[in-house]
C-alpha cells in the first residue's frame, strides 16, 4: 500500500461539530485506505463520537486541543491567544510536517489568518485566495477569490488567474483552461477601476488562456474554467449560486405537489430530477482550498455535513498527489526570475 496522506481535521469547527465532522472522517477512511486523519479537538467529545463506529484504528488518531475559536471572535486575536485551539493545533501539524493538509469548517477569518501566519505563504505569493469549485452546465469552474481578499489589487488578481489555471489543469484535468474576469459586460472598456486595470494585465499574460470578461449570468453555463474576481464579488456570486439553487429545488418540489397530476408526473421524473440536482450539489466537490500557502489548507462550508467533510478530506489526497502547492511555487518562482 502507498504511503498514507495525513489530514489534520478540525473536529470542533462548524455548525455540526463534532458529530458530522467525526462521521465524515469515518466515511473518508472507510472509502480510502491511503488516508490517515488526525481529529484535532476536545478529546472526550471526539472519543464519544468515535465510539459509535467501527473503523481501522490505524487510520484515525486524536490530537487533543481543548480550546475552540468561534465565529464571533476577532481572528487575529483568537489565533494569537488560543494556542491550544483546534485550528491552531491543526495548522501547526501542517507547519511541522506532521500532517500533509488541514481541513476545517470553522471560522473563515481564523483559517485565513492562521493559514498565512502559521502555515505561511509561498515566497512571491502576494495574497492567498479561497478557490471553491462550483458546478456548471458543462462540468465545473473555479471561482477565485470567494472570500479571502475583499480589497484586492490588480497584481493579486493576476496571481489568482495563474494559480487558478494551474489548479484546474493539475487537479481537474482541464488542459489550457479558459480564464475570465467577472465584469458587467463583455467589452474591454467596461467595469470598475480594478477590472479596468486588471484586464490588460491578464490579456498580456502569455502563460494563461485569457478569454476576456464574463458576466454573472454566463457563469452557470460554464463559459470559463477559471473565474477571477476579488473576494467581495466572489462571495456574492457563491452565496447567490447556493441560495438560488436551493430556492429552485424547493419551488419545483412545491409545484409538483400542488396537484394530483403533478404528483403523478413527479413520480416519473423524480429519478431524472434527482440526477440533475446531484450534479449541482457543491458538497460533492469538497471544500475551498486556500491557494498559495506552503501547506494545504481547505475551508469547508460552515454547515457541512459528513459527506462534505468526507469529500474535503479525499480532496486533499488529489492535492498531494498532483503536488499543486509545488506547481504554484515553481510558477511563481519562474515569474519572479523573469522580472
Backbone as numpy.savetxt, mean C-alpha at the origin, in Angstrom:
# Nx Ny Nz CAx CAy CAz Cx Cy Cz
13.43 -26.33 1.13 12.60 -25.13 1.13 13.47 -23.88 1.13
13.06 -22.86 0.34 13.81 -21.62 0.29 13.72 -20.89 1.62
14.64 -19.97 1.84 14.67 -19.22 3.08 13.39 -18.40 3.24
12.86 -18.40 4.44 11.60 -17.70 4.69 11.77 -16.18 4.72
10.78 -15.47 4.15 10.72 -14.01 4.23 10.16 -13.66 5.60
10.86 -12.82 6.34 10.47 -12.48 7.72 9.70 -11.17 7.73
8.45 -11.23 8.17 7.58 -10.05 8.19 7.21 -9.70 9.62
7.56 -8.49 10.04 7.13 -7.98 11.34 5.74 -7.38 11.17
4.78 -7.87 11.93 3.38 -7.45 11.79 2.91 -6.75 13.06
2.44 -5.53 12.91 1.91 -4.76 14.03 0.58 -5.37 14.46
0.61 -6.15 15.54 -0.59 -6.85 15.99 -1.60 -5.93 16.66
-1.17 -4.72 17.03 -2.04 -3.80 17.77 -2.58 -2.68 16.89
-2.19 -2.63 15.61 -2.58 -1.54 14.73 -3.88 -1.80 13.99
-4.74 -0.78 13.92 -5.97 -0.88 13.15 -7.21 -1.06 14.01
-8.36 -0.86 13.38 -9.64 -0.91 14.08 -9.98 -2.31 14.58
-9.44 -3.33 13.92 -9.82 -4.71 14.25 -8.71 -5.51 14.92
-7.76 -4.77 15.54 -6.65 -5.44 16.23 -7.07 -5.85 17.64
-6.49 -6.94 18.15 -5.56 -7.85 17.47 -6.24 -9.01 16.75
-7.55 -9.12 16.87 -8.26 -10.30 16.36 -8.00 -10.55 14.87
-8.33 -9.57 14.02 -8.18 -9.77 12.58 -6.72 -9.79 12.15
-5.88 -9.09 12.89 -4.46 -9.06 12.54 -3.84 -10.45 12.74
-4.11 -11.04 13.89 -3.58 -12.37 14.18 -4.17 -13.40 13.22
-5.45 -13.29 12.95 -6.09 -14.20 12.01 -5.45 -14.09 10.63
-5.15 -12.87 10.20 -4.49 -12.66 8.91 -3.12 -13.30 8.87
-2.39 -13.22 9.98 -1.07 -13.86 10.07 -1.20 -15.38 9.93
-2.20 -15.94 10.61 -2.45 -17.39 10.53 -2.75 -17.80 9.09
-3.62 -17.03 8.44 -4.00 -17.35 7.06 -2.81 -17.25 6.11
-1.92 -16.30 6.38 -0.74 -16.12 5.52 0.20 -17.32 5.63
0.49 -17.75 6.84 1.44 -18.87 7.00 0.81 -20.20 6.59
-0.52 -20.29 6.65 -1.18 -21.50 6.18 -1.16 -21.58 4.66
-1.13 -20.42 4.01 -1.10 -20.37 2.55 0.31 -20.47 1.99
1.28 -19.91 2.71 2.66 -19.88 2.22 3.60 -20.43 3.29
4.43 -21.38 2.91 5.37 -21.92 3.89 6.72 -21.21 3.86
6.84 -20.18 2.99 8.10 -19.44 2.92 8.00 -18.08 3.62
7.08 -18.00 4.61 6.90 -16.77 5.38 7.07 -17.07 6.86
7.74 -16.17 7.56 7.75 -16.18 9.02 7.23 -14.84 9.49
6.24 -14.85 10.40 5.63 -13.62 10.89 6.02 -13.37 12.34
6.52 -12.18 12.60 6.75 -11.73 13.96 5.56 -10.87 14.37
4.73 -11.39 15.26 3.58 -10.63 15.75 4.06 -9.70 16.87
4.05 -8.40 16.59 4.61 -7.42 17.51 3.48 -6.72 18.27
3.52 -6.82 19.59 2.47 -6.18 20.37 2.36 -6.75 21.77
1.19 -6.56 22.39 0.96 -7.01 23.76 0.90 -8.54 23.79
1.84 -9.13 24.50 2.04 -10.58 24.46 0.80 -11.36 24.86
0.16 -10.98 25.96 -1.01 -11.73 26.44 -2.14 -11.68 25.44
-2.39 -10.50 24.88 -3.46 -10.35 23.89 -3.20 -11.21 22.66
-1.96 -11.23 22.21 -1.60 -12.02 21.04 -1.74 -13.51 21.33
-1.26 -13.92 22.49 -1.35 -15.35 22.87 -2.80 -15.81 22.95
-3.67 -14.96 23.45 -5.10 -15.31 23.54 -5.69 -15.56 22.16
-5.29 -14.76 21.19 -5.81 -14.93 19.83 -5.19 -16.15 19.15
-3.90 -16.34 19.35 -3.22 -17.48 18.73 -3.75 -18.82 19.25
-4.23 -18.83 20.49 -4.73 -20.07 21.09 -5.95 -20.63 20.37
-6.57 -19.82 19.51 -7.76 -20.25 18.78 -7.42 -21.06 17.53
-6.13 -21.12 17.18 -5.76 -21.71 15.89 -4.70 -22.81 16.02
-4.69 -23.66 14.99 -3.63 -24.62 14.80 -2.74 -24.09 13.68
-1.43 -24.04 13.91 -0.53 -23.48 12.92 0.88 -23.99 13.16
1.74 -23.78 12.18 3.14 -24.17 12.30 3.84 -23.18 13.22
4.22 -23.64 14.39 4.83 -22.76 15.40 6.15 -22.15 14.93
6.80 -22.78 13.96 8.06 -22.24 13.46 7.84 -20.99 12.60
6.60 -20.78 12.16 6.34 -19.67 11.25 5.78 -18.42 11.94
5.46 -18.53 13.21 4.94 -17.37 13.94 5.67 -17.22 15.27
6.10 -16.00 15.54 6.80 -15.70 16.79 6.28 -14.39 17.35
6.12 -14.33 18.66 5.65 -13.10 19.31 6.85 -12.25 19.72
6.76 -10.95 19.41 7.74 -9.97 19.88 6.99 -9.00 20.78
7.32 -9.01 22.04 6.59 -8.22 23.03 6.85 -6.72 22.85
5.75 -5.96 22.80 5.79 -4.49 22.75 4.50 -4.02 23.40
4.57 -3.52 24.60 3.38 -3.29 25.42 2.71 -1.94 25.21
3.32 -1.06 24.42 2.71 0.24 24.16 2.04 0.27 22.79
1.03 1.13 22.66 0.30 1.26 21.39 0.22 2.73 21.01
0.54 3.04 19.76 0.39 4.40 19.24 -0.99 4.50 18.60
-1.79 5.45 19.06 -3.15 5.61 18.54 -3.20 6.69 17.46
-4.31 6.73 16.75 -4.47 7.68 15.64 -4.54 9.13 16.10
-4.94 9.37 17.35 -5.10 10.75 17.81 -3.83 11.33 18.45
-2.74 10.57 18.41 -1.47 11.06 18.96 -0.66 11.77 17.87
0.10 12.78 18.27 1.01 13.45 17.34 2.09 12.45 16.93
2.21 12.17 15.63 3.11 11.10 15.17 4.57 11.24 15.62
5.14 12.42 15.48 6.55 12.61 15.83 6.78 12.36 17.31
5.90 12.94 18.13 6.03 12.78 19.58 5.83 11.31 19.98
4.87 10.65 19.34 4.58 9.25 19.68 5.76 8.35 19.34
6.37 8.55 18.19 7.53 7.74 17.78 8.69 7.96 18.74
8.87 9.20 19.18 9.98 9.51 20.08 9.76 8.99 21.50
8.51 9.07 21.98 8.24 8.76 23.39 7.86 7.31 23.64
7.24 6.66 22.66 6.78 5.28 22.85 7.74 4.29 22.19
8.90 4.13 22.80 9.93 3.26 22.24 9.53 1.79 22.29
8.60 1.45 23.19 8.16 0.06 23.31 6.80 -0.16 22.67
6.48 0.67 21.67 5.22 0.50 20.95 5.40 -0.53 19.83
4.29 -1.07 19.36 4.35 -2.09 18.32 4.91 -1.53 17.01
4.62 -0.27 16.70 5.13 0.33 15.46 6.64 0.53 15.53
7.10 1.12 16.62 8.55 1.37 16.78 9.32 0.05 16.84
8.83 -0.90 17.62 9.51 -2.19 17.76 9.56 -2.94 16.43
8.47 -2.89 15.69 8.42 -3.56 14.39 9.38 -2.96 13.39
9.43 -1.63 13.37 10.34 -0.96 12.44 11.80 -1.16 12.84
12.06 -1.24 14.12 13.42 -1.51 14.57 13.89 -2.90 14.14
12.96 -3.84 14.05 13.31 -5.17 13.55 13.80 -5.10 12.11
13.12 -4.26 11.30 13.53 -4.08 9.92 14.89 -3.37 9.85
15.04 -2.32 10.66 16.29 -1.57 10.67 17.49 -2.44 11.04
17.30 -3.32 12.02 18.40 -4.16 12.51 18.66 -5.37 11.62
17.77 -5.62 10.67 17.92 -6.79 9.81 17.25 -8.03 10.36
16.52 -7.88 11.48 15.82 -9.01 12.07 14.56 -9.38 11.32
14.05 -8.46 10.48 12.88 -8.72 9.64 13.12 -8.08 8.28
12.48 -8.67 7.26 12.63 -8.16 5.90 11.60 -7.08 5.58
10.51 -7.05 6.35 9.44 -6.10 6.06 8.61 -5.83 7.31
7.90 -4.72 7.29 7.00 -4.36 8.38 5.64 -4.01 7.81
4.58 -4.57 8.40 3.21 -4.32 7.96 2.40 -3.80 9.14
1.63 -2.73 8.91 0.79 -2.19 9.98 -0.47 -1.57 9.41
-1.57 -1.75 10.14 -2.83 -1.07 9.82 -3.06 0.08 10.80
-2.01 0.45 11.52 -2.11 1.48 12.55 -2.02 2.89 12.03
-1.65 3.81 12.90 -1.59 5.24 12.60 -0.74 5.53 11.36
-1.38 6.12 10.34 -0.65 6.45 9.11 0.48 7.42 9.39
0.19 8.44 10.19 1.20 9.45 10.51 2.42 8.85 11.19
2.18 7.96 12.16 3.29 7.32 12.88 4.09 6.42 11.95
3.43 5.75 11.04 4.12 4.86 10.10 4.98 5.68 9.15
4.46 6.81 8.68 5.23 7.67 7.78 6.45 8.24 8.47
6.26 8.72 9.71 7.37 9.28 10.47 8.38 8.19 10.82
7.88 7.08 11.33 8.76 5.98 11.71 9.54 5.43 10.53
8.88 5.35 9.38 9.56 4.84 8.19 10.79 5.67 7.85
10.65 6.98 7.94 11.77 7.86 7.59 12.80 7.97 8.70
12.32 8.03 9.97 13.23 8.25 11.09 13.93 6.96 11.51
13.20 5.85 11.53 13.77 4.59 12.03 14.37 3.76 10.89
13.55 3.42 9.90 14.04 2.60 8.78 14.99 3.42 7.91
14.62 4.66 7.63 15.48 5.56 6.87 15.23 5.52 5.38
15.47 6.66 4.74 15.30 6.78 3.29 16.53 6.27 2.54
16.30 5.75 1.36 17.39 5.44 0.45 18.07 6.75 0.08
19.39 6.75 0.05 20.13 7.97 -0.28 19.69 8.51 -1.63
19.31 9.78 -1.66 18.87 10.41 -2.90 17.37 10.51 -3.03
16.62 9.73 -2.25 15.16 9.82 -2.27 14.74 11.04 -1.45
14.02 11.95 -2.07 13.61 13.18 -1.39 12.43 12.95 -0.45
11.39 12.28 -0.93 10.20 12.01 -0.13 9.64 10.63 -0.45
9.56 9.72 0.50 8.94 8.41 0.24 7.42 8.57 0.07
6.84 8.05 -1.01 5.40 8.13 -1.22 4.68 6.84 -0.84
3.41 6.97 -0.46 2.54 5.81 -0.28 1.94 5.47 -1.64
2.00 4.21 -2.02 1.62 3.84 -3.38 0.74 2.59 -3.41
-0.59 2.75 -3.27 -1.47 1.59 -3.36 -1.77 1.21 -4.80
-2.00 -0.07 -5.01 -2.49 -0.55 -6.30 -4.01 -0.49 -6.27
-4.60 0.12 -7.30 -6.06 0.23 -7.37 -6.58 -0.52 -8.59
-7.74 -1.16 -8.45 -8.29 -1.94 -9.58 -8.86 -1.04 -10.67
-8.73 -1.48 -11.91 -9.29 -0.76 -13.06 -9.97 -1.76 -13.99
-10.58 -1.25 -15.05 -11.24 -2.12 -16.01 -10.25 -3.06 -16.70
-8.99 -2.62 -16.83 -7.99 -3.41 -17.54 -7.06 -4.20 -16.63
-7.22 -4.05 -15.33 -6.32 -4.72 -14.39 -6.11 -3.88 -13.15
-4.90 -3.30 -13.02 -4.61 -2.44 -11.88 -3.73 -1.27 -12.30
-3.78 -0.21 -11.51 -2.89 0.93 -11.67 -2.28 1.26 -10.32
-1.15 1.97 -10.33 -0.50 2.39 -9.11 -0.77 3.87 -8.89
-1.36 4.19 -7.74 -1.66 5.58 -7.40 -0.56 6.09 -6.47
0.22 7.07 -6.93 1.40 7.50 -6.19 1.54 9.02 -6.26
1.32 9.73 -5.20 1.27 9.43 -3.78 -0.20 9.50 -3.33
-0.57 8.73 -2.28 -1.96 8.76 -1.82 -2.08 9.23 -0.38
-1.00 9.70 0.24 -1.18 10.15 1.61 0.06 10.57 2.38
1.23 10.49 1.77 2.45 10.77 2.52 2.94 12.21 2.40
2.74 12.83 1.23 3.34 14.14 0.97 2.32 15.11 0.39
1.64 15.81 1.28 0.58 16.73 0.86 1.15 17.94 0.13
2.28 18.43 0.58 2.89 19.61 -0.02 4.13 19.22 -0.81
3.93 18.43 -1.85 5.05 17.93 -2.65 5.52 18.98 -3.65
6.78 18.84 -4.06 7.35 19.70 -5.09 7.47 18.92 -6.40
7.77 19.62 -7.46 7.85 19.00 -8.78 8.91 17.89 -8.80
10.05 18.12 -8.16 11.11 17.11 -8.14 10.66 15.85 -7.42
9.78 16.01 -6.41 9.24 14.84 -5.71 8.39 14.01 -6.66
7.52 14.69 -7.40 6.62 13.98 -8.31 7.39 13.25 -9.41
8.51 13.82 -9.83 9.33 13.14 -10.83 9.90 11.83 -10.25
10.36 11.90 -9.00 10.84 10.68 -8.36 9.71 9.68 -8.16
8.52 10.16 -7.81 7.37 9.27 -7.65 7.13 8.50 -8.95
7.19 9.24 -10.06 6.95 8.62 -11.37 7.97 7.52 -11.66
9.23 7.79 -11.34 10.29 6.81 -11.60 10.17 5.59 -10.68
9.89 5.84 -9.39 9.73 4.73 -8.45 8.49 3.92 -8.81
7.42 4.59 -9.17 6.19 3.90 -9.55 6.36 3.06 -10.79
7.12 3.58 -11.75 7.38 2.84 -12.99 8.18 1.57 -12.70
9.19 1.71 -11.82 10.00 0.54 -11.44 9.15 -0.48 -10.71
8.25 -0.02 -9.86 7.36 -0.90 -9.09 6.47 -1.70 -10.04
5.82 -1.01 -10.96 4.87 -1.70 -11.85 5.58 -2.70 -12.77
6.81 -2.39 -13.13 7.55 -3.32 -13.98 8.03 -4.53 -13.20
8.57 -4.30 -12.00 9.14 -5.39 -11.21 8.09 -6.23 -10.48
7.12 -5.55 -9.86 6.15 -6.25 -9.02 4.94 -6.75 -9.79
4.38 -5.90 -10.66 3.16 -6.26 -11.39 3.48 -6.93 -12.72
4.68 -6.68 -13.23 5.08 -7.33 -14.48 4.67 -6.62 -15.73
4.40 -5.32 -15.64 4.01 -4.53 -16.82 5.26 -3.92 -17.45
5.56 -4.31 -18.66 6.73 -3.77 -19.35 6.44 -2.36 -19.88
7.40 -1.46 -19.69 7.27 -0.07 -20.15 5.95 0.55 -19.70
5.66 0.56 -18.39 4.37 1.06 -17.89 4.10 2.51 -18.28
2.84 2.79 -18.59 2.42 4.13 -18.96 2.29 5.01 -17.71
2.95 6.15 -17.74 2.94 7.07 -16.60 2.17 8.32 -16.98
1.23 8.74 -16.10 0.46 9.95 -16.36 0.35 10.77 -15.08
0.19 12.07 -15.24 0.01 12.96 -14.10 -1.45 13.39 -14.02
-2.01 13.38 -12.81 -3.42 13.76 -12.63 -3.59 15.24 -12.93
-4.59 15.54 -13.77 -4.82 16.92 -14.19 -6.31 17.14 -14.42
-6.70 18.39 -14.66 -8.11 18.73 -14.90 -8.42 18.77 -16.39
-7.49 18.38 -17.22 -7.68 18.33 -18.66 -6.49 17.67 -19.31
-6.63 17.34 -20.58 -5.55 16.65 -21.28 -4.48 17.59 -21.80
-4.83 18.87 -21.97 -3.90 19.83 -22.54 -2.72 20.11 -21.60
-1.54 20.26 -22.17 -0.33 20.46 -21.39 -0.36 21.75 -20.58
-1.04 22.77 -21.09 -1.04 24.07 -20.40 -2.03 24.12 -19.23
-2.81 23.07 -19.04 -3.79 23.07 -17.94 -3.14 22.63 -16.63
-3.87 22.88 -15.52 -3.42 22.42 -14.22 -3.02 23.54 -13.29
-2.75 23.17 -12.04 -2.27 24.16 -11.08 -0.76 24.36 -11.26
-0.17 25.19 -10.41 1.25 25.53 -10.57 2.14 24.30 -10.48
1.80 23.38 -9.56 2.62 22.18 -9.38 2.58 21.30 -10.63
1.40 21.09 -11.18 1.26 20.25 -12.37 1.96 20.88 -13.56
1.81 22.19 -13.73 2.44 22.89 -14.85 3.97 22.82 -14.76
4.49 22.86 -13.56 5.95 22.76 -13.37 6.44 21.34 -13.59
5.64 20.36 -13.17 6.06 18.96 -13.23 5.96 18.38 -14.62
4.92 18.79 -15.37 4.65 18.19 -16.68 5.88 18.18 -17.60
6.53 19.31 -17.85 7.69 19.26 -18.76 8.86 18.44 -18.22
8.99 18.37 -16.92 10.06 17.55 -16.33 9.81 16.07 -16.63
8.55 15.64 -16.47 8.20 14.25 -16.78 8.33 13.98 -18.28
7.96 14.96 -19.07 8.02 14.83 -20.52 9.46 14.61 -20.99
10.41 15.20 -20.26 11.82 15.09 -20.65 12.53 13.90 -20.02
11.82 13.11 -19.19 12.42 11.93 -18.58 12.54 10.81 -19.62
13.75 10.40 -19.89 13.98 9.38 -20.91 13.77 7.96 -20.39
13.75 7.81 -19.05 13.68 6.46 -18.48 12.28 6.06 -18.03
11.25 6.85 -18.39 9.87 6.46 -18.12 9.03 6.67 -19.38
7.91 5.98 -19.44 6.99 6.10 -20.58 5.87 7.08 -20.21
6.19 8.37 -20.27 5.22 9.40 -19.87 4.25 9.66 -21.01
2.94 9.53 -20.71 1.92 9.69 -21.75 1.11 10.98 -21.60
1.47 11.81 -20.61 0.78 13.08 -20.44 -0.16 13.11 -19.25
-1.20 13.92 -19.36 -2.16 14.10 -18.27 -3.24 13.03 -18.29
-3.81 12.80 -17.11 -4.96 11.90 -17.00 -6.01 12.57 -16.12
-7.24 12.61 -16.59 -8.34 13.14 -15.79 -8.86 12.03 -14.88
-9.47 12.42 -13.77 -9.92 11.45 -12.77 -10.88 10.42 -13.37
-11.74 10.85 -14.29 -12.73 9.93 -14.86 -12.08 8.84 -15.71
-10.84 9.07 -16.14 -10.15 8.09 -16.97 -9.41 7.03 -16.15
-9.24 7.30 -14.86 -8.46 6.37 -14.02 -9.10 4.99 -13.94
-10.42 4.87 -13.67 -11.02 3.52 -13.59 -10.94 2.73 -14.89
-10.78 3.42 -16.03 -10.69 2.74 -17.32 -9.32 2.14 -17.57
-8.36 2.44 -16.69 -7.02 1.87 -16.83 -6.20 2.50 -17.93
-6.38 3.81 -18.17 -5.66 4.46 -19.25 -4.20 4.78 -18.92
-3.81 4.55 -17.66 -2.40 4.70 -17.27 -2.08 3.63 -16.23
-0.82 3.21 -16.21 -0.39 2.20 -15.24 0.13 2.83 -13.96
0.72 4.02 -14.08 1.24 4.77 -12.93 0.58 6.14 -12.94
-0.14 6.44 -11.87 -0.88 7.70 -11.77 -0.19 8.58 -10.74
0.41 9.66 -11.21 1.25 10.51 -10.36 0.47 11.73 -9.87
0.58 12.01 -8.57 -0.05 13.19 -7.99 0.53 13.43 -6.61
0.27 14.62 -6.05 0.67 14.83 -4.66 -0.40 14.22 -3.76
-0.07 14.08 -2.48 -0.86 13.24 -1.58 -2.29 13.72 -1.34
-2.51 15.03 -1.36 -3.87 15.53 -1.11 -4.81 15.03 -2.21
-4.38 15.22 -3.46 -5.18 14.77 -4.60 -5.31 13.25 -4.59
-4.20 12.56 -4.33 -4.21 11.10 -4.34 -5.13 10.51 -3.29
-5.13 11.12 -2.11 -5.98 10.60 -1.04 -7.46 10.82 -1.36
-7.79 11.97 -1.96 -9.17 12.23 -2.37 -9.61 11.22 -3.42
-8.75 10.94 -4.40 -9.07 9.96 -5.43 -9.31 8.59 -4.81
-8.42 8.18 -3.91 -8.53 6.86 -3.29 -9.80 6.72 -2.48
-10.11 7.72 -1.65 -11.30 7.66 -0.81 -12.59 7.70 -1.63
-12.60 8.52 -2.69 -13.77 8.56 -3.56 -13.94 7.23 -4.28
-12.85 6.66 -4.71 -12.83 5.35 -5.38 -13.51 4.31 -4.50
-13.07 4.25 -3.23 -13.60 3.27 -2.29 -15.07 3.53 -1.98
-15.38 4.80 -1.72 -16.75 5.15 -1.35 -17.75 4.93 -2.47
-17.38 5.31 -3.68 -18.27 5.14 -4.83 -18.50 3.67 -5.12
-17.45 2.86 -5.02 -17.59 1.42 -5.26 -18.57 0.80 -4.28
-18.43 1.16 -3.00 -19.35 0.63 -1.98 -20.78 1.09 -2.20
-20.92 2.38 -2.60 -22.26 2.93 -2.83 -22.94 2.24 -4.01
-22.19 1.99 -5.08 -22.77 1.34 -6.26 -23.19 -0.09 -5.95
-22.35 -0.81 -5.22 -22.69 -2.18 -4.84 -23.97 -2.19 -4.01
-24.05 -1.28 -3.03 -25.22 -1.21 -2.18 -26.48 -0.86 -2.96
-26.36 0.08 -3.90 -27.52 0.52 -4.68 -28.02 -0.59 -5.61
-27.08 -1.32 -6.21 -27.47 -2.43 -7.10 -28.21 -3.51 -6.30
-27.69 -3.85 -5.13 -28.35 -4.85 -4.29 -29.74 -4.38 -3.87
-29.82 -3.12 -3.50 -31.11 -2.56 -3.07 -32.12 -2.60 -4.20
-31.71 -2.25 -5.42 -32.61 -2.23 -6.56 -33.09 -3.64 -6.92
-32.21 -4.61 -6.82 -32.58 -5.99 -7.15 -33.61 -6.56 -6.17
-33.59 -6.08 -4.93 -34.48 -6.61 -3.91 -35.83 -5.90 -3.84
-36.03 -4.88 -4.69 -37.25 -4.08 -4.60 -38.47 -4.80 -5.16
-38.27 -5.66 -6.15 -39.39 -6.34 -6.79 -39.12 -7.84 -6.88
-40.19 -8.60 -7.09 -40.05 -10.04 -7.27 -39.24 -10.36 -8.52
-39.50 -9.58 -9.59 -38.74 -9.78 -10.83 -37.25 -9.52 -10.59
-36.95 -8.48 -9.81 -35.56 -8.16 -9.51 -34.89 -9.26 -8.73
-35.62 -9.85 -7.78 -35.06 -10.93 -6.97 -34.76 -12.16 -7.83
-35.67 -12.45 -8.76 -35.46 -13.61 -9.63 -34.27 -13.36 -10.56
-34.25 -12.16 -11.15 -33.14 -11.81 -12.03 -31.82 -11.77 -11.28
-31.89 -11.28 -10.04 -30.69 -11.19 -9.22 -30.08 -12.55 -8.95
-30.95 -13.55 -8.79 -30.46 -14.90 -8.53 -29.66 -15.43 -9.71
-30.05 -15.03 -10.94 -29.35 -15.49 -12.14 -28.03 -14.76 -12.35
-28.02 -13.46 -12.05 -26.82 -12.68 -12.33 -25.87 -12.58 -11.13
-26.28 -13.13 -9.99 -25.46 -13.03 -8.78 -24.03 -13.53 -8.98
-23.83 -14.71 -9.60 -22.45 -15.20 -9.78 -21.60 -14.24 -10.62
-22.24 -13.65 -11.67 -21.51 -12.72 -12.53 -21.16 -11.45 -11.78
-22.14 -10.92 -11.04 -21.90 -9.70 -10.27 -20.84 -9.92 -9.20
-20.90 -11.06 -8.55 -19.93 -11.36 -7.50 -18.52 -11.39 -8.06
-18.37 -12.00 -9.24 -17.06 -12.07 -9.87 -16.56 -10.69 -10.27
-17.49 -9.84 -10.76 -17.13 -8.48 -11.17 -16.74 -7.64 -9.96
-17.54 -7.70 -8.90 -17.24 -6.94 -7.69 -15.91 -7.39 -7.07
-15.63 -8.68 -7.17 -14.40 -9.22 -6.59 -13.17 -8.58 -7.23
-13.26 -8.31 -8.55 -12.14 -7.71 -9.26 -11.86 -6.29 -8.80
-12.87 -5.64 -8.23 -12.71 -4.25 -7.80 -12.53 -4.13 -6.29
-12.22 -5.24 -5.62 -11.94 -5.20 -4.19 -10.48 -4.86 -3.96
-10.23 -3.71 -3.35 -8.86 -3.28 -3.11 -8.12 -4.23 -2.16
-8.88 -4.92 -1.29 -8.26 -5.80 -0.30 -7.48 -6.94 -0.93
-7.82 -7.30 -2.18 -7.12 -8.39 -2.85 -5.70 -8.02 -3.24
-5.37 -6.74 -3.19 -4.07 -6.29 -3.65 -3.12 -5.92 -2.51
-3.53 -6.17 -1.27 -2.66 -5.89 -0.14 -2.68 -4.44 0.25
-1.61 -4.00 0.95 -1.54 -2.64 1.45 -0.78 -1.72 0.51
-0.52 -0.52 1.01 0.22 0.48 0.23 1.66 0.53 0.71
2.63 0.20 -0.13 4.03 0.28 0.29 4.48 1.73 0.39
5.37 2.00 1.34 6.00 3.30 1.45 7.33 3.16 0.71
7.34 3.62 -0.54 8.49 3.39 -1.41 9.64 4.35 -1.11
10.84 3.90 -1.38 12.01 4.75 -1.22 12.71 4.62 0.12
12.32 3.64 0.93 12.97 3.41 2.22 14.03 2.32 2.09
14.90 2.23 3.09 15.95 1.22 3.08 15.39 -0.18 3.35
14.20 -0.25 3.93 13.53 -1.52 4.18 12.09 -1.43 3.74
11.42 -2.58 3.68 10.02 -2.61 3.24 9.07 -2.22 4.37
8.22 -1.24 4.11 7.18 -0.83 5.04 5.87 -0.77 4.27
4.85 -1.49 4.75 3.55 -1.54 4.06 2.46 -1.06 5.00
1.68 -0.09 4.53 0.55 0.44 5.31 -0.73 -0.23 4.84
-1.34 -1.02 5.72 -2.63 -1.63 5.41 -3.75 -0.68 5.83
-4.92 -0.86 5.27 -6.07 0.00 5.58 -6.41 -0.11 7.06
-6.82 1.00 7.65 -7.11 1.03 9.09 -8.16 0.04 9.54
-9.15 -0.26 8.69 -10.19 -1.23 9.09 -9.99 -2.57 8.38
-8.75 -2.91 8.12 -8.43 -4.16 7.43 -8.98 -5.37 8.16
-9.51 -6.32 7.37 -9.90 -7.61 7.93 -8.74 -8.58 7.72
-8.94 -9.82 8.09 -7.85 -10.80 8.02 -7.36 -11.03 6.59
-8.28 -10.95 5.61 -7.88 -11.15 4.22 -6.92 -10.07 3.75
-7.23 -8.83 4.10 -6.35 -7.72 3.70 -4.99 -7.83 4.38
-4.99 -8.25 5.64 -3.72 -8.42 6.35 -2.92 -9.56 5.73
-3.59 -10.66 5.45 -2.92 -11.80 4.80 -2.29 -11.37 3.48
-3.05 -10.66 2.65 -2.53 -10.24 1.36 -1.38 -9.25 1.48
-1.43 -8.42 2.52 -0.34 -7.47 2.75 0.94 -8.21 3.13
0.80 -9.27 3.90 1.96 -10.08 4.30 2.55 -10.79 3.08
1.68 -11.42 2.31 2.13 -12.15 1.11 2.76 -11.20 0.09
2.22 -9.98 0.04 2.76 -8.94 -0.83 4.26 -8.72 -0.55
4.64 -8.81 0.70 6.03 -8.58 1.10 6.97 -9.62 0.50
6.46 -10.82 0.27 7.28 -11.86 -0.35 7.67 -11.44 -1.76
6.69 -10.93 -2.51 6.97 -10.48 -3.88 7.94 -9.32 -3.86
7.73 -8.37 -2.92 8.66 -7.24 -2.81 10.09 -7.72 -2.62
10.26 -8.66 -1.70 11.60 -9.14 -1.38 12.21 -9.92 -2.54
11.41 -10.79 -3.15 11.92 -11.61 -4.24 12.32 -10.77 -5.46
11.55 -9.72 -5.71 11.82 -8.87 -6.88 12.79 -7.73 -6.56
13.21 -7.65 -5.28 14.21 -6.65 -4.86 13.82 -5.24 -5.28
12.59 -4.85 -4.96 12.10 -3.54 -5.39 12.91 -2.40 -4.77
13.30 -2.55 -3.50 14.09 -1.48 -2.86 15.45 -1.32 -3.53
16.08 -2.46 -3.86 17.38 -2.41 -4.52 17.25 -1.77 -5.90
16.14 -2.05 -6.58 15.91 -1.46 -7.90 15.78 0.05 -7.81
15.01 0.52 -6.82 14.84 1.97 -6.62 16.17 2.62 -6.25
16.93 1.96 -5.38 18.23 2.50 -4.97 19.16 2.64 -6.17
19.24 1.60 -7.00 20.11 1.65 -8.18 19.66 2.74 -9.15
18.34 2.87 -9.30 17.80 3.87 -10.21 18.16 5.29 -9.74
17.99 5.55 -8.43 18.31 6.86 -7.88 19.80 7.14 -7.99
20.63 6.14 -7.73 22.09 6.31 -7.82 22.52 6.62 -9.25
21.88 6.00 -10.22 22.20 6.27 -11.62 21.85 7.70 -12.00
20.70 8.18 -11.49 20.28 9.55 -11.76 21.26 10.53 -11.14
21.64 10.24 -9.89 22.56 11.15 -9.19 23.93 11.19 -9.87
24.38 10.06 -10.39 25.69 10.01 -11.03 25.74 10.75 -12.37
24.54 10.93 -12.98 24.46 11.62 -14.26 24.37 13.14 -14.12
24.21 13.61 -12.87 24.08 15.06 -12.67 25.44 15.75 -12.82
